[in-house]
Amino acid sequence: MLSHAHEVFLEVARQLSFTKAGQTLFLSQSAVSKRVRALEEHYKTGLFERLGNAVQLTAAGELLYRKLLLARQLQHELEQEFTELSPEFQPRQQMVIGASTTISLYVIPPVLSAYLARFPHTQLTLKNRNSENILKALLDHEIDLGIIEGIHKVSNVTYTPLLTDEVVAVCSARNPLNRRELGAQDLRRTPVALRETGSGTLAVLEEALLTHGIRLTDLPVKVRLGGTEALKNFVRVDTCLAFLPRQSVMKELAAGELVEVPVRDLNLVRHFDFVQRKGTENNLPYKTFVQFARRYYGSRQR
């Protein structure tokens, strides 16, 4: 079993930050430094080069990091197999997952609840950002698993489908648009409220508009808002049009607070995908979580 000091070292090496490692592990920076120093004294060599506020691994640190990653994977595999042999064996595990705004608010909470009921000794942290920043956090090793929507794919990341969703045009029930059907070209003359740059919802809209020769800059944009809830609350009291995930407005549509506005020939279906750095797809417990979530939604979409 990995010692606590080794777990702390792994987190510092993963994030290349004593401060961020402490935040993830709920330890003070001094406690993190103390455990790393203990390892350096044990191995009789430095593991990190400290460059002002930044750190990087030494050759010894790189070696230890590679070997500990292998050891951790073997530990997870051993724990998984023992869990299958003895249901009473419930090892404590830590997971840090990142998810885009829509997924964090409307898609993943029931999965997390069901997963934690099945694996109650898991300590799980969910980071909520837009899709672009979740992808950045993954590439920066801040997280090991992300769930994003409607964003252009990059070559060094593996994408695993979770489910599909639809982005719909909505307006306030008091808006005259609620009795109209629009064509894509009508959007050039229709005031709209949009999500911020980096949003998966915005990326899906932008891609669909381009198939009609329309750029985002061609739209009369009234406001850009960061976050699904902010945009939803704005359009509820304003007279403009907004594009929002159907998952996020189901209650408001059912209550009549918002009305869906059909836009002919505008395909706004998007995919929610798990993202992992290539080569980490089999790492536990993340592999178990991906399989669990796909089964959860697979059984509900049949």
One Martini backbone bead per residue (centre of mass of N, CA, C, O) as a GRO file, in nm:
protein
  302
    1MET     BB    1   0.098   0.036   0.021
    2LEU     BB    2   0.063   0.357   0.004
    3SER     BB    3   0.174   0.619   0.139
    4HIS     BB    4   0.099   0.933   0.228
    5ALA     BB    5   0.355   1.062   0.112
    6HIS     BB    6   0.319   0.941  -0.172
    7GLU     BB    7   0.046   1.073  -0.232
    8VAL     BB    8   0.148   1.360  -0.209
    9PHE     BB    9   0.363   1.346  -0.425
   10LEU     BB   10   0.174   1.276  -0.662
   11GLU     BB   11   0.014   1.544  -0.650
   12VAL     BB   12   0.248   1.736  -0.695
   13ALA     BB   13   0.345   1.606  -0.963
   14ARG     BB   14   0.078   1.643  -1.121
   15GLN     BB   15   0.057   1.976  -1.058
   16LEU     BB   16   0.312   2.137  -0.986
   17SER     BB   17   0.189   2.195  -0.677
   18PHE     BB   18   0.156   2.258  -0.346
   19THR     BB   19  -0.108   2.415  -0.328
   20LYS     BB   20  -0.296   2.234  -0.504
   21ALA     BB   21  -0.247   1.976  -0.347
   22GLY     BB   22  -0.361   2.077  -0.079
   23GLN     BB   23  -0.648   2.135  -0.183
   24THR     BB   24  -0.713   1.843  -0.274
   25LEU     BB   25  -0.614   1.711   0.026
   26PHE     BB   26  -0.666   1.900   0.271
   27LEU     BB   27  -0.386   2.064   0.302
   28SER     BB   28  -0.131   2.219   0.400
   29GLN     BB   29   0.157   2.338   0.273
   30SER     BB   30   0.335   2.244   0.511
   31ALA     BB   31   0.239   1.946   0.506
   32VAL     BB   32   0.336   1.887   0.224
   33SER     BB   33   0.638   1.961   0.262
   34LYS     BB   34   0.697   1.758   0.490
   35ARG     BB   35   0.646   1.497   0.320
   36VAL     BB   36   0.854   1.552   0.100
   37ARG     BB   37   1.102   1.575   0.283
   38ALA     BB   38   1.086   1.286   0.391
   39LEU     BB   39   1.146   1.155   0.117
   40GLU     BB   40   1.417   1.296   0.061
   41GLU     BB   41   1.554   1.171   0.311
   42HIS     BB   42   1.508   0.874   0.236
   43TYR     BB   43   1.647   0.904  -0.071
   44LYS     BB   44   1.884   1.117  -0.071
   45THR     BB   45   1.708   1.330  -0.250
   46GLY     BB   46   1.582   1.529  -0.481
   47LEU     BB   47   1.243   1.582  -0.631
   48PHE     BB   48   1.255   1.901  -0.647
   49GLU     BB   49   1.246   2.203  -0.824
   50ARG     BB   50   1.272   2.535  -0.706
   51LEU     BB   51   1.107   2.812  -0.898
   52GLY     BB   52   0.989   2.983  -0.691
   53ASN     BB   53   0.651   2.913  -0.757
   54ALA     BB   54   0.782   2.679  -0.904
   55VAL     BB   55   0.787   2.329  -1.014
   56GLN     BB   56   1.010   2.044  -1.068
   57LEU     BB   57   1.128   1.754  -1.165
   58THR     BB   58   1.356   1.542  -1.108
   59ALA     BB   59   1.499   1.258  -1.194
   60ALA     BB   60   1.407   1.120  -0.932
   61GLY     BB   61   1.113   1.216  -0.946
   62GLU     BB   62   1.043   1.080  -1.215
   63LEU     BB   63   1.094   0.793  -1.121
   64LEU     BB   64   0.898   0.787  -0.883
   65TYR     BB   65   0.643   0.860  -1.040
   66ARG     BB   66   0.632   0.619  -1.234
   67LYS     BB   67   0.631   0.393  -1.013
   68LEU     BB   68   0.381   0.495  -0.851
   69LEU     BB   69   0.175   0.464  -1.077
   70LEU     BB   70   0.203   0.161  -1.094
   71ALA     BB   71   0.140   0.101  -0.796
   72ARG     BB   72  -0.143   0.227  -0.794
   73GLN     BB   73  -0.269   0.047  -1.008
   74LEU     BB   74  -0.222  -0.217  -0.854
   75GLN     BB   75  -0.384  -0.135  -0.608
   76HIS     BB   76  -0.657  -0.097  -0.752
   77GLU     BB   77  -0.675  -0.384  -0.864
   78LEU     BB   78  -0.665  -0.529  -0.594
   79GLU     BB   79  -0.914  -0.390  -0.467
   80GLN     BB   80  -1.116  -0.480  -0.681
   81GLU     BB   81  -1.080  -0.789  -0.642
   82PHE     BB   82  -1.148  -0.792  -0.337
   83THR     BB   83  -1.434  -0.678  -0.365
   84GLU     BB   84  -1.539  -0.928  -0.526
   85LEU     BB   85  -1.467  -1.138  -0.297
   86SER     BB   86  -1.525  -0.894  -0.067
   87PRO     BB   87  -1.778  -0.678   0.011
   88GLU     BB   88  -1.649  -0.571   0.291
   89PHE     BB   89  -1.435  -0.454   0.111
   90GLN     BB   90  -1.361  -0.086   0.154
   91PRO     BB   91  -1.176   0.118   0.001
   92ARG     BB   92  -1.019   0.420  -0.008
   93GLN     BB   93  -1.097   0.677  -0.252
   94GLN     BB   94  -0.979   0.910  -0.500
   95MET     BB   95  -1.156   1.175  -0.687
   96VAL     BB   96  -1.106   1.389  -0.983
   97ILE     BB   97  -1.356   1.581  -1.144
   98GLY     BB   98  -1.456   1.725  -1.456
   99ALA     BB   99  -1.724   1.963  -1.551
  100SER     BB  100  -1.946   2.104  -1.713
  101THR     BB  101  -2.206   2.294  -1.640
  102THR     BB  102  -2.442   2.121  -1.740
  103ILE     BB  103  -2.341   1.854  -1.620
  104SER     BB  104  -2.316   1.943  -1.321
  105LEU     BB  105  -2.628   2.028  -1.293
  106TYR     BB  106  -2.800   1.784  -1.486
  107VAL     BB  107  -2.632   1.496  -1.519
  108ILE     BB  108  -2.424   1.388  -1.279
  109PRO     BB  109  -2.556   1.375  -0.990
  110PRO     BB  110  -2.705   1.091  -1.008
  111VAL     BB  111  -2.442   0.933  -1.059
  112LEU     BB  112  -2.292   1.005  -0.802
  113SER     BB  113  -2.499   0.891  -0.606
  114ALA     BB  114  -2.490   0.597  -0.712
  115TYR     BB  115  -2.184   0.552  -0.681
  116LEU     BB  116  -2.164   0.615  -0.370
  117ALA     BB  117  -2.354   0.383  -0.293
  118ARG     BB  118  -2.160   0.161  -0.414
  119PHE     BB  119  -1.893   0.361  -0.323
  120PRO     BB  120  -1.864   0.492  -0.007
  121HIS     BB  121  -1.523   0.526   0.001
  122THR     BB  122  -1.543   0.773  -0.182
  123GLN     BB  123  -1.352   1.064  -0.264
  124LEU     BB  124  -1.526   1.330  -0.424
  125THR     BB  125  -1.435   1.570  -0.681
  126LEU     BB  126  -1.602   1.855  -0.836
  127LYS     BB  127  -1.534   2.038  -1.127
  128ASN     BB  128  -1.663   2.364  -1.245
  129ARG     BB  129  -1.663   2.428  -1.599
  130ASN     BB  130  -1.596   2.489  -1.893
  131SER     BB  131  -1.496   2.295  -2.149
  132GLU     BB  132  -1.224   2.433  -2.208
  133ASN     BB  133  -1.122   2.425  -1.902
  134ILE     BB  134  -1.137   2.121  -1.866
  135LEU     BB  135  -0.932   2.049  -2.083
  136LYS     BB  136  -0.701   2.209  -1.954
  137ALA     BB  137  -0.696   2.056  -1.681
  138LEU     BB  138  -0.619   1.788  -1.809
  139LEU     BB  139  -0.349   1.881  -1.953
  140ASP     BB  140  -0.245   1.996  -1.655
  141HIS     BB  141  -0.315   1.767  -1.433
  142GLU     BB  142  -0.567   1.847  -1.243
  143ILE     BB  143  -0.707   1.614  -1.394
  144ASP     BB  144  -0.822   1.268  -1.504
  145LEU     BB  145  -1.134   1.356  -1.552
  146GLY     BB  146  -1.374   1.441  -1.804
  147ILE     BB  147  -1.679   1.639  -1.896
  148ILE     BB  148  -1.797   1.723  -2.218
  149GLU     BB  149  -1.905   1.969  -2.479
  150GLY     BB  150  -1.900   2.075  -2.794
  151ILE     BB  151  -1.580   2.022  -2.882
  152HIS     BB  152  -1.294   2.032  -3.015
  153LYS     BB  153  -1.066   1.801  -3.098
  154VAL     BB  154  -0.782   1.638  -2.960
  155SER     BB  155  -0.509   1.419  -3.003
  156ASN     BB  156  -0.425   1.366  -2.672
  157VAL     BB  157  -0.732   1.262  -2.650
  158THR     BB  158  -0.986   1.070  -2.506
  159TYR     BB  159  -1.313   0.973  -2.631
  160THR     BB  160  -1.619   0.903  -2.442
  161PRO     BB  161  -1.932   0.830  -2.459
  162LEU     BB  162  -2.242   0.912  -2.292
  163LEU     BB  163  -2.439   1.142  -2.431
  164THR     BB  164  -2.717   1.309  -2.561
  165ASP     BB  165  -2.816   1.643  -2.669
  166GLU     BB  166  -3.019   1.945  -2.679
  167VAL     BB  167  -3.041   2.253  -2.834
  168VAL     BB  168  -3.252   2.532  -2.752
  169ALA     BB  169  -3.485   2.769  -2.834
  170VAL     BB  170  -3.564   3.046  -2.614
  171CYS     BB  171  -3.834   3.218  -2.435
  172SER     BB  172  -4.045   3.410  -2.313
  173ALA     BB  173  -4.386   3.397  -2.269
  174ARG     BB  174  -4.403   3.724  -2.342
  175ASN     BB  175  -4.287   3.671  -2.612
  176PRO     BB  176  -4.368   3.695  -2.948
  177LEU     BB  177  -4.188   3.445  -3.040
  178ASN     BB  178  -4.373   3.207  -2.914
  179ARG     BB  179  -4.551   3.209  -3.211
  180ARG     BB  180  -4.290   3.125  -3.373
  181GLU     BB  181  -4.113   3.043  -3.669
  182LEU     BB  182  -3.779   2.997  -3.758
  183GLY     BB  183  -3.511   3.081  -3.941
  184ALA     BB  184  -3.183   3.105  -3.964
  185GLN     BB  185  -3.184   3.398  -4.097
  186ASP     BB  186  -3.353   3.538  -3.864
  187LEU     BB  187  -3.107   3.568  -3.661
  188ARG     BB  188  -2.995   3.839  -3.780
  189ARG     BB  189  -3.278   3.992  -3.639
  190THR     BB  190  -3.237   3.849  -3.350
  191PRO     BB  191  -3.216   3.889  -3.036
  192VAL     BB  192  -2.941   3.770  -2.830
  193ALA     BB  193  -2.832   3.532  -2.585
  194LEU     BB  194  -2.508   3.429  -2.469
  195ARG     BB  195  -2.249   3.252  -2.415
  196GLU     BB  196  -1.937   3.204  -2.344
  197THR     BB  197  -1.633   3.159  -2.421
  198GLY     BB  198  -1.596   2.792  -2.415
  199SER     BB  199  -1.867   2.694  -2.460
  200GLY     BB  200  -2.041   2.418  -2.566
  201THR     BB  201  -2.304   2.553  -2.654
  202LEU     BB  202  -2.172   2.762  -2.841
  203ALA     BB  203  -2.022   2.564  -3.030
  204VAL     BB  204  -2.276   2.431  -3.147
  205LEU     BB  205  -2.403   2.685  -3.264
  206GLU     BB  206  -2.170   2.775  -3.445
  207GLU     BB  207  -2.163   2.521  -3.625
  208ALA     BB  208  -2.460   2.537  -3.729
  209LEU     BB  209  -2.445   2.822  -3.858
  210LEU     BB  210  -2.218   2.768  -4.071
  211THR     BB  211  -2.408   2.589  -4.257
  212HIS     BB  212  -2.558   2.893  -4.321
  213GLY     BB  213  -2.341   3.133  -4.324
  214ILE     BB  214  -2.318   3.193  -4.006
  215ARG     BB  215  -2.203   3.413  -3.771
  216LEU     BB  216  -2.181   3.536  -3.462
  217THR     BB  217  -2.127   3.835  -3.573
  218ASP     BB  218  -2.422   3.841  -3.721
  219LEU     BB  219  -2.544   3.876  -3.450
  220PRO     BB  220  -2.767   4.035  -3.219
  221VAL     BB  221  -2.598   4.083  -2.939
  222LYS     BB  222  -2.690   4.167  -2.612
  223VAL     BB  223  -2.553   3.920  -2.442
  224ARG     BB  224  -2.301   3.777  -2.222
  225LEU     BB  225  -2.301   3.468  -2.029
  226GLY     BB  226  -2.187   3.298  -1.739
  227GLY     BB  227  -2.388   3.047  -1.758
  228THR     BB  228  -2.687   2.888  -1.754
  229GLU     BB  229  -2.846   3.031  -1.525
  230ALA     BB  230  -2.801   3.321  -1.616
  231LEU     BB  231  -2.934   3.292  -1.894
  232LYS     BB  232  -3.211   3.188  -1.800
  233ASN     BB  233  -3.284   3.432  -1.612
  234PHE     BB  234  -3.270   3.648  -1.831
  235VAL     BB  235  -3.478   3.539  -2.048
  236ARG     BB  236  -3.726   3.539  -1.852
  237VAL     BB  237  -3.714   3.887  -1.849
  238ASP     BB  238  -3.675   3.905  -2.150
  239THR     BB  239  -3.682   3.960  -2.530
  240CYS     BB  240  -3.490   3.742  -2.601
  241LEU     BB  241  -3.284   3.495  -2.729
  242ALA     BB  242  -3.200   3.149  -2.642
  243PHE     BB  243  -2.942   2.896  -2.598
  244LEU     BB  244  -3.029   2.576  -2.454
  245PRO     BB  245  -3.031   2.308  -2.278
  246ARG     BB  246  -3.278   2.092  -2.230
  247GLN     BB  247  -3.193   1.993  -1.946
  248SER     BB  248  -3.213   2.304  -1.822
  249VAL     BB  249  -3.548   2.360  -1.924
  250MET     BB  250  -3.774   2.155  -1.846
  251LYS     BB  251  -3.924   2.298  -1.614
  252GLU     BB  252  -3.987   2.570  -1.761
  253LEU     BB  253  -4.149   2.443  -1.993
  254ALA     BB  254  -4.363   2.299  -1.817
  255ALA     BB  255  -4.446   2.584  -1.663
  256GLY     BB  256  -4.425   2.831  -1.889
  257GLU     BB  257  -4.172   3.030  -1.860
  258LEU     BB  258  -4.083   2.884  -2.119
  259VAL     BB  259  -4.028   2.885  -2.482
  260GLU     BB  260  -4.015   2.714  -2.766
  261VAL     BB  261  -3.823   2.793  -3.067
  262PRO     BB  262  -3.839   2.719  -3.379
  263VAL     BB  263  -3.558   2.614  -3.601
  264ARG     BB  264  -3.503   2.567  -3.909
  265ASP     BB  265  -3.241   2.355  -3.992
  266LEU     BB  266  -3.123   2.340  -3.686
  267ASN     BB  267  -2.861   2.148  -3.567
  268LEU     BB  268  -2.845   2.086  -3.191
  269VAL     BB  269  -2.673   1.836  -3.150
  270ARG     BB  270  -2.499   1.689  -2.869
  271HIS     BB  271  -2.204   1.573  -2.698
  272PHE     BB  272  -2.116   1.371  -2.423
  273ASP     BB  273  -1.777   1.347  -2.294
  274PHE     BB  274  -1.520   1.170  -2.209
  275VAL     BB  275  -1.193   1.271  -2.078
  276GLN     BB  276  -0.853   1.157  -2.159
  277ARG     BB  277  -0.547   1.083  -2.141
  278LYS     BB  278  -0.343   0.924  -2.320
  279GLY     BB  279  -0.293   0.613  -2.133
  280THR     BB  280  -0.544   0.644  -1.891
  281GLU     BB  281  -0.805   0.460  -1.942
  282ASN     BB  282  -0.725   0.215  -1.716
  283ASN     BB  283  -0.750   0.383  -1.475
  284LEU     BB  284  -0.791   0.360  -1.141
  285PRO     BB  285  -1.130   0.442  -1.081
  286TYR     BB  286  -1.217   0.567  -1.363
  287LYS     BB  287  -1.305   0.324  -1.529
  288THR     BB  288  -1.539   0.250  -1.341
  289PHE     BB  289  -1.697   0.517  -1.371
  290VAL     BB  290  -1.745   0.514  -1.674
  291GLN     BB  291  -1.901   0.246  -1.680
  292PHE     BB  292  -2.123   0.329  -1.484
  293ALA     BB  293  -2.236   0.579  -1.639
  294ARG     BB  294  -2.306   0.431  -1.905
  295ARG     BB  295  -2.506   0.237  -1.776
  296TYR     BB  296  -2.698   0.440  -1.650
  297TYR     BB  297  -2.779   0.582  -1.930
  298GLY     BB  298  -2.834   0.334  -2.103
  299SER     BB  299  -3.088   0.233  -1.936
  300ARG     BB  300  -3.250   0.523  -1.996
  301GLN     BB  301  -3.236   0.514  -2.337
  302ARG     BB  302  -3.416   0.253  -2.411
   0.00000   0.00000   0.00000
